[in-house]
């Protein structure tokens, strides 16, 4: 069963932000079983997504890594603002 990582990450991030319409999740590349995903949020929501000491961002990455490991893949998530 293929997992839609873009949808998974969007579903994790949208409840956290004040501007969910500005959340963009895009898959950039998938080479050597490494999937690179870019997350773009509103500048005002960047702190909400990253969290104190990066805890929320790390939790999102952990969930994505766990999902990907079932398929033998690795996920790299980059978080940026508009």
Secondary structure, DSSP 8 states (H G I E B T S, - for coil): ----HHHHHHHHHHTT-S-GGG-EEEEEEEETTEEEEEEEE-GGGHHHHH-GGGHHHHHHHHHHHHHHHTTT-EEEEEEEE-
